[in-house]
């Protein structure tokens, strides 16, 4: 759990970088990949992951500009990646400016339960990780090689001398 805002920012920046690497691997065509015929597209999930950051933070008391047209899904993968970069950087600045280490200990209601602000920030990171995982699966379905987030993708295992890489 985070004891200091600096602890959170370090992890936030690391997870944001990993997410950025995944989003940088998207193509315009891949944004159309759907979970199932009536399901959300990869572009919709990437857009939600990105535009939800300021919504989430404002819900917990941060004064942060929300994204205009958050419901529209860009058709440009480059725009998705650039928007995430801008919003994740902006969010880190807002958190550093508006909460102190003592703020992390404060408790408030979060989704029907009492949580410390440190737990709430952890929830934001978990939300991004959850959707980043969905995106990597949809990238595979769209024929793309995803970026290795916590380890190499199966195509890169061969460089380590592994003939039958884990799935």
TORKE-594093 format. One line per 3 residues: for each residue x, y, z of C-alpha. Coordinates in pm, whole numbers, always signed. Layout:
BEGIN
X/Y/Z ~ ...
END
This chain:
BEGIN
+0/+0/+0 ~ +115/+352/-64 ~ +253/+544/+234
+356/+850/+36 ~ +222/+1022/-272 ~ +569/+974/-417
+530/+595/-376 ~ +209/+608/-574 ~ +352/+834/-845
+645/+596/-900 ~ +409/+303/-954 ~ +166/+514/-1156
+442/+626/-1391 ~ +566/+269/-1434 ~ +219/+131/-1509
+142/+427/-1736 ~ +463/+359/-1931 ~ +369/-9/-1970
+20/+87/-2082 ~ +165/+344/-2321 ~ +383/+74/-2477
+76/-144/-2531 ~ -126/+142/-2680 ~ +163/+239/-2907
+130/-106/-3068 ~ -227/-48/-3182 ~ -323/+14/-3542
-622/+204/-3675 ~ -769/-124/-3801 ~ -719/-299/-3465
-941/-44/-3291 ~ -1237/-217/-3459 ~ -1162/-559/-3303
-1459/-666/-3091 ~ -1480/-887/-2786 ~ -1785/-1053/-2945
-2031/-934/-3213 ~ -2233/-709/-2980 ~ -1942/-631/-2751
-1714/-337/-2707 ~ -1436/-276/-2953 ~ -1070/-253/-2862
-1098/+120/-2942 ~ -1389/+162/-2700 ~ -1197/-17/-2422
-883/+191/-2484 ~ -1090/+508/-2487 ~ -1264/+407/-2161
-934/+322/-1993 ~ -805/+668/-2086 ~ -1104/+896/-2033
-1206/+725/-1710 ~ -892/+848/-1532 ~ -1016/+1204/-1471
-1372/+1080/-1407 ~ -1243/+842/-1139 ~ -1026/+1107/-976
-1300/+1371/-976 ~ -1533/+1119/-810 ~ -1291/+1110/-515
-1255/+1484/-474 ~ -983/+1586/-718 ~ -1031/+1908/-908
-945/+1783/-1256 ~ -1066/+1867/-1605 ~ -1274/+1590/-1749
-1245/+1477/-2110 ~ -1480/+1632/-2363 ~ -1647/+1378/-2592
-1538/+1092/-2365 ~ -1797/+867/-2530 ~ -1663/+910/-2883
-1415/+647/-2996 ~ -1127/+777/-3205 ~ -1051/+602/-3533
-682/+683/-3501 ~ -461/+458/-3288 ~ -209/+741/-3270
-476/+967/-3119 ~ -563/+701/-2859 ~ -198/+667/-2755
-138/+1043/-2749 ~ -451/+1105/-2543 ~ -348/+843/-2287
-2/+999/-2263 ~ -146/+1344/-2197 ~ -409/+1229/-1947
-181/+997/-1749 ~ +80/+1273/-1716 ~ -187/+1528/-1620
-334/+1291/-1360 ~ +5/+1245/-1192 ~ +47/+1622/-1170
-300/+1669/-1021 ~ -248/+1397/-759 ~ +87/+1543/-656
-63/+1892/-630 ~ -383/+1806/-447 ~ -305/+1523/-205
-42/+1495/+65 ~ +102/+1187/+231 ~ -154/+1241/+509
-434/+1245/+250 ~ -358/+883/+170 ~ -467/+777/+519
-807/+945/+497 ~ -1103/+714/+443 ~ -1402/+773/+218
-1674/+568/+54 ~ -1565/+397/-264 ~ -1813/+185/-453
-2016/+97/-145 ~ -1731/+34/+96 ~ -1497/+237/+310
-1147/+267/+167 ~ -842/+476/+239 ~ -735/+717/-31
-429/+497/-81 ~ -663/+205/-161 ~ -861/+428/-395
-546/+516/-588 ~ -453/+147/-600 ~ -799/+88/-749
-721/+332/-1029 ~ -406/+142/-1119 ~ -589/-193/-1102
-858/-56/-1334 ~ -595/+35/-1592 ~ -423/-303/-1558
-756/-483/-1601 ~ -837/-304/-1926 ~ -478/-324/-2050
-512/-703/-2023 ~ -830/-694/-2228 ~ -653/-484/-2489
-363/-729/-2521 ~ -604/-1018/-2581 ~ -790/-820/-2845
-459/-723/-3006 ~ -385/-1095/-3046 ~ -728/-1147/-3200
-656/-858/-3438 ~ -331/-1026/-3545 ~ -95/-794/-3355
+191/-890/-3126 ~ +133/-718/-2792 ~ +407/-551/-2595
+545/-771/-2316 ~ +411/-603/-2004 ~ +539/-812/-1712
+733/-1052/-1929 ~ +797/-1118/-2296 ~ +522/-1216/-2538
+549/-1568/-2671 ~ +728/-1455/-2988 ~ +1017/-1315/-2784
+1078/-1627/-2574 ~ +1288/-1773/-2857 ~ +1556/-1512/-2776
+1584/-1676/-2435 ~ +1629/-2019/-2590 ~ +1278/-2140/-2499
+1140/-2362/-2774 ~ +790/-2407/-2630 ~ +702/-2075/-2470
+424/-2045/-2213 ~ +92/-1918/-2344
END
